[in-house]
Amino acid sequence: MNFSTLFLPLIASVALVACGGSDGNSGIPDISGKALTVNGPIDPDKLGATLTHEHIFINFSPPDHIDPEPTNVNVLTPARNPGGLTYYPDALAEVSRYKAFGGKTIVDLSNFGLGRDPNALKRISDDSGLNVIMGAGVYMRPYHPRDMGSVTVDGLMKIIVDDITVGAQGTKIRSGVIGEIGLGEFGNPDQLIPNEIKSVTASARAARLTGAPMNFHTFVTPRAAHEVLDMVEKEGVDLNHVVMSHTGNFPIAELVKLIDRGVYVENDFFGVAPGEFGAGGPLDVVAGRVADWVVALAAKGDKYAKRILISHDVCIQGQMTFNGGGGYAFILEKVVPLLKGRVSQEVIDDILVNNPQRAMTFVRPQELVKA
């Protein structure tokens, strides 16, 4: 997979967005105050209980083996795929269980290189009755397109902008969040590589032009996380619409520092069957740990409770209920009951509904910051 064959017409037209019109964002629709689902913009108060970091469909096969063209959802895969989540009947059953527990919206952060399938996401939304928000942007280095080193910052920016304003992968299905933006090598989480810096810069510029929210895959140290936020701020993005995923293992003091900058912090990747992926454990014990984390951070005050997000980051077979995992309903089924009596109902409502609603709402498009 590479950008040059997939998106060459978009890259060539980058000047139309970067330089067009007196405000620098000619042709960019203003959907500020709305959330953008695969079925179009909606009022944020229609989102309801929302999971801000999930994967309904994902393919962890090497990028060269991922079909870059829009996939016919009737032939996603004829059976379960151990390298990801690509079997439609399983997906529909699992998300429907989430809906039965009161869930309303799922944010799917499978983006470039992870087997993103706009048509399948729209179909799952239509069949389940759930809102689905689709991600854009570039994931971690192993999943970068082959020509990631040669695509320009503005070229990548235009690709992301087009996903949000026109439609992804030749469809008219639009992305409603930029993410998950991959950060961090497994062996060196304290230093960003050049292509990650390019991705952060392009994503921030796309967020500035479109008003879209951002979500970072934060496999980095707290110091590097702040470095990323510095880059995002430099491009003129309001950090109040940025989510830092995978920060559940950060010390509470570091989470406080991040929230003080305006971002949302997210605890995710849990509900794995015991023994799976090295992250499993008795599900009741895991639920207790998540609840303890919420209680500890919420105790810092209302400002901090209003920046808490929790999600499962469902991405492997071991998280499916038929494999003994918690599925997409784990938070509603197991974690929320453990929060009752330990935090107020207002805090629970913030975490499940109000915080995601604010995080996923578009702001007014603005021209790029001049160098």
Residue pairs with C-beta under 8 A, 6 or more apart in sequence:
1 63
1 64
1 66
1 68
1 112
1 113
1 145
1 146
2 145
2 146
2 147
3 11
3 145
3 147
3 148
3 151
3 155
3 156
3 159
4 11
4 147
4 150
4 151
5 68
6 68
6 145
6 169
7 155
7 159
7 162
10 155
10 158
10 159
10 162
11 151
11 152
11 155
11 158
11 159
13 158
14 152
14 154
14 155
14 157
14 158
16 26
16 27
17 25
17 26
17 27
17 28
17 157
17 158
17 161
17 209
18 24
18 154
18 157
18 158
18 368
20 26
20 27
21 27
23 366
23 367
24 209
24 366
24 367
24 368
25 209
25 210
25 365
25 366
25 367
25 368
27 165
28 161
28 165
28 209
28 210
28 365
29 165
29 365
30 211
30 364
30 365
31 41
31 211
31 362
32 211
32 361
32 362
32 363
32 364
32 365
33 43
33 44
33 361
33 362
34 41
34 42
34 43
34 44
34 361
34 362
35 41
35 42
35 43
35 44
35 46
35 47
35 131
35 133
35 176
35 357
35 360
35 361
35 362
36 42
36 133
36 164
36 174
36 175
36 176
36 177
36 212
36 362
37 105
37 125
37 131
37 132
37 133
37 176
38 118
38 121
38 122
38 125
38 132
38 133
38 134
38 173
38 174
38 176
39 122
39 125
39 126
39 131
39 132
40 174
41 362
42 131
44 357
44 358
44 360
44 361
45 357
46 104
46 131
47 104
47 105
47 131
47 353
47 356
47 357
47 360
48 102
48 103
48 104
48 105
48 131
48 353
49 102
49 103
49 104
49 105
49 332
49 352
49 353
50 103
50 104
50 105
50 106
50 107
50 131
50 352
50 353
50 356
50 357
50 360
51 98
51 103
51 105
51 106
51 107
51 311
51 312
51 328
51 331
51 356
52 107
52 215
52 243
52 264
52 266
52 309
52 311
52 356
52 359
52 360
53 107
53 109
53 180
53 215
53 243
53 245
53 266
53 268
53 309
53 311
53 312
53 313
54 106
54 107
54 108
54 109
54 311
54 312
54 313
54 314
54 328
55 85
55 108
55 109
55 110
55 114
55 313
55 314
55 315
56 85
56 91
56 95
56 106
56 108
56 110
56 120
56 121
56 124
56 132
56 314
57 76
57 84
57 85
57 86
57 91
57 108
57 110
57 115
57 116
57 117
57 120
57 121
57 124
58 84
58 85
58 86
58 110
58 114
58 115
58 315
59 66
59 81
59 83
59 84
59 86
59 114
59 115
60 83
60 84
60 114
60 315
61 83
61 84
61 115
62 142
63 113
63 142
63 143
63 144
63 145
63 146
64 146
66 113
66 114
66 115
67 115
68 169
69 169
69 170
70 117
70 118
70 119
70 169
70 170
70 171
71 117
71 119
71 120
72 119
73 88
73 117
73 119
73 120
73 123
76 86
76 87
76 88
76 117
76 120
77 86
77 87
79 87
80 87
80 90
80 317
81 87
82 317
84 115
84 315
84 316
85 91
85 314
85 315
85 316
85 317
85 320
86 115
88 120
88 123
88 124
90 320
90 322
91 120
91 124
92 124
92 127
92 128
93 322
94 314
94 320
94 321
94 327
94 328
95 103
95 106
95 124
95 128
95 130
95 328
96 128
97 321
97 327
97 328
97 329
98 106
98 130
98 327
98 328
98 329
98 332
99 128
99 129
99 130
100 329
101 329
101 332
101 333
102 332
103 130
103 328
103 329
103 332
104 130
104 131
105 130
105 131
105 132
105 133
105 356
106 130
106 131
106 132
106 133
106 328
107 132
107 133
107 135
107 176
107 177
107 215
107 311
107 356
107 360
108 121
108 132
108 133
108 134
108 135
109 135
109 177
109 179
109 180
109 215
109 217
109 245
110 116
110 117
110 135
111 135
111 136
111 137
111 138
111 139
111 175
111 179
111 180
112 136
112 137
112 138
112 139
112 143
112 145
113 138
113 139
113 143
113 144
113 145
114 139
114 143
116 134
116 135
116 168
116 169
118 134
118 167
118 168
118 169
118 171
118 173
119 171
119 173
121 132
121 134
121 173
122 132
122 173
124 130
124 132
125 131
125 132
133 176
133 177
133 360
134 168
134 173
134 174
134 175
134 176
134 177
135 175
135 177
135 178
135 179
135 180
135 215
136 160
136 163
136 164
136 168
136 175
136 177
136 178
136 179
136 206
136 212
137 160
137 178
137 179
137 180
137 181
137 199
137 203
137 206
138 144
138 145
138 148
138 156
138 181
138 182
138 199
138 203
139 180
139 181
139 182
139 217
140 182
140 183
140 184
140 185
140 217
140 219
141 182
141 185
141 193
141 195
141 196
143 182
144 195
145 151
148 195
148 198
149 194
149 195
151 198
153 198
153 201
153 202
153 205
154 202
154 205
155 202
156 198
156 199
156 202
157 202
157 203
157 205
157 206
157 209
160 175
160 178
160 202
160 203
160 206
161 206
161 209
161 210
163 174
163 175
164 174
164 175
164 176
164 178
164 206
164 210
164 212
165 174
165 210
166 172
166 174
167 173
167 174
168 174
168 175
175 212
176 212
176 213
176 360
177 212
177 213
177 214
177 215
177 360
178 203
178 206
178 207
178 212
178 213
178 214
178 215
179 203
179 213
179 214
179 215
179 216
179 217
179 243
179 245
180 215
180 216
180 217
180 245
181 199
181 200
181 203
181 214
181 215
181 216
181 217
182 196
182 199
182 217
182 219
183 192
183 196
183 200
183 216
183 217
183 218
183 219
183 220
183 224
183 225
183 228
184 192
184 196
184 217
184 218
184 219
184 220
184 224
185 191
185 193
185 219
186 219
189 219
189 220
189 221
189 224
190 220
190 221
190 223
190 224
191 224
192 200
192 220
192 224
192 227
192 228
197 231
200 228
200 231
200 232
201 231
201 235
203 214
204 214
204 231
204 232
204 234
204 235
204 236
204 237
205 235
205 368
206 212
207 213
207 214
207 232
207 235
207 237
207 241
208 235
208 236
208 237
208 365
208 366
208 367
208 368
208 369
209 365
209 366
209 367
209 368
210 362
210 365
211 362
211 363
211 364
211 365
211 366
212 362
213 241
213 242
213 243
213 359
213 360
213 361
213 362
214 232
214 237
214 241
214 242
214 243
215 242
215 243
215 245
215 266
216 225
216 228
216 242
216 243
216 244
216 245
217 245
217 246
218 225
218 228
218 244
218 245
218 246
218 247
219 246
220 228
222 250
222 251
222 254
222 257
222 258
225 244
225 247
225 258
226 257
226 258
226 261
229 239
229 242
229 258
229 261
229 263
232 239
232 242
233 239
234 369
235 368
235 369
236 366
236 368
236 369
238 262
238 363
239 261
239 262
239 263
240 262
240 263
240 358
241 359
241 361
241 363
242 262
242 263
242 264
243 263
243 264
243 265
243 266
243 309
243 359
244 258
244 263
244 264
244 265
244 266
245 266
245 268
245 311
245 313
246 266
246 268
246 269
246 313
247 254
247 255
247 258
247 265
247 266
247 267
248 266
248 267
248 268
248 269
248 290
248 293
250 258
250 265
252 296
252 297
252 300
255 265
255 297
255 304
256 300
256 304
258 265
259 265
259 303
259 304
259 307
262 307
263 307
264 307
264 308
264 309
264 355
264 359
265 297
265 307
265 308
265 309
266 309
266 310
266 311
267 290
267 293
267 294
267 308
267 309
267 310
267 311
268 309
268 310
268 311
268 312
268 313
269 279
269 312
269 313
269 315
270 279
270 286
270 289
270 290
270 312
270 313
270 326
270 330
271 283
271 286
271 312
271 314
271 319
271 325
271 326
271 327
271 330
271 331
271 334
272 279
272 280
272 281
272 286
272 316
272 318
272 319
272 325
272 326
273 280
273 318
273 319
273 323
273 324
273 325
274 280
274 281
274 282
274 283
274 324
276 316
276 317
276 318
276 319
276 323
276 324
276 325
277 316
277 318
280 318
283 325
283 326
283 330
283 334
284 334
286 326
287 330
287 334
287 335
287 338
288 338
290 310
290 331
290 335
291 335
291 338
291 339
291 342
294 308
294 310
294 335
294 339
294 343
294 347
294 351
295 339
295 342
295 343
297 304
297 305
297 308
298 304
298 305
298 308
298 343
298 347
305 343
305 347
305 350
305 351
306 350
306 354
306 355
307 355
308 350
308 351
308 355
309 351
309 355
309 356
309 359
310 331
310 335
310 351
311 331
312 319
312 326
312 327
312 328
312 330
312 331
314 320
314 325
314 327
314 328
317 323
318 324
318 325
319 325
319 326
319 327
320 327
321 327
321 329
326 333
326 334
331 352
332 352
336 348
336 352
339 347
339 348
340 348
